[in-house]
Amino acid sequence: MAEYFSHDYDAREDEKIIDMMADMGWAGYGLFWGLVELLYKNGGKMRNNYDRLAYALNSHPDHLKQIIENYGLFQIKNGFFTSKSIIKRLSKRKAKSEVASANARKRWDKKDAIALPPQSESNAKKESIVNKRKDSEYDHRQFYREEFKKCDLLKERSLRNGYYKFIGTIYNEGEHQNSIGSPVDHILDMPNPLSLAEYSELRDKAKKRGINILSKLKRIINNPGYTSGKQSLFLILEDWIEKEQIQGTNHG
């Protein structure tokens, strides 16, 4: 899922930022935060390949070189650039995540010890289902991590943000809360997750018909029967969209 980082509200009052903005204006300020986002996505360190960075941020290599090298906003070493403050914050986030994961494992182990005695055949079947669900969720999360990497290279911000929101709603993460207040198991149990390309295709088809695909997703979240026996969210939504009348025509 998309992750978030703190943006200091008074960042533009920093002396280094002021120097940069005196030369480059608000365009430079926007590019600076674009670089910060990329660093967070890449573990706090990236190669200072200015052509590649320019492609990712839809800018000019010289502008990014100027921001990275001229104002002391980043540290450069052995062909990489980084930020001490970002590394520090990522380390804190990792530590918190490890503690949360450890606590979750303890809760899960305790739950299994109570609910799934090993001598029961029916409970053995339940345990098998639980393990499959764990594997499925892991596979899906790994899949979406790769899809989000593709998002980072998109110039079309609305598509990127729409995909983040759509998948975030399925996982009930961050600001994208769903109506059941937890990851949607009956969607995550389907074998085929929704790719960025599939989401883009659905969005374009829905737009032509005046359909809000997020509202369709919410219907599926609230009605597990819609996914029964289905292989993918894409096929369910595609079928619904194609059956809709184009907005403004006779709905009969």
HELIX and SHEET records of a PDB file:
HELIX    1   1 ALA A   11  GLU A   13  5                                   3    
HELIX    2   2 GLU A   15  LYS A   41  1                                  27    
HELIX    3   3 TYR A   50  LEU A   57  1                                   8    
HELIX    4   4 PRO A   61  ASN A   70  1                                  10    
HELIX    5   5 LYS A   84  ALA A  115  1                                  32    
HELIX    6   6 GLU A  121  ASP A  152  1                                  32    
HELIX    7   7 ARG A  157  TYR A  171  1                                  15    
HELIX    8   8 ASP A  185  LEU A  188  1                                   4    
HELIX    9   9 LEU A  196  LYS A  208  1                                  13    
HELIX   10  10 ILE A  213  ASN A  222  1                                  10    
HELIX   11  11 PRO A  224  THR A  227  5                                   4    
HELIX   12  12 LEU A  233  LYS A  243  1                                  11    
SHEET    1   A 3 LYS A  45  ARG A  47  0                                        
SHEET    2   A 3 PHE A  80  THR A  82 -1                                        
SHEET    3   A 3 GLN A  75  LYS A  77 -1                                        
END                                                                             
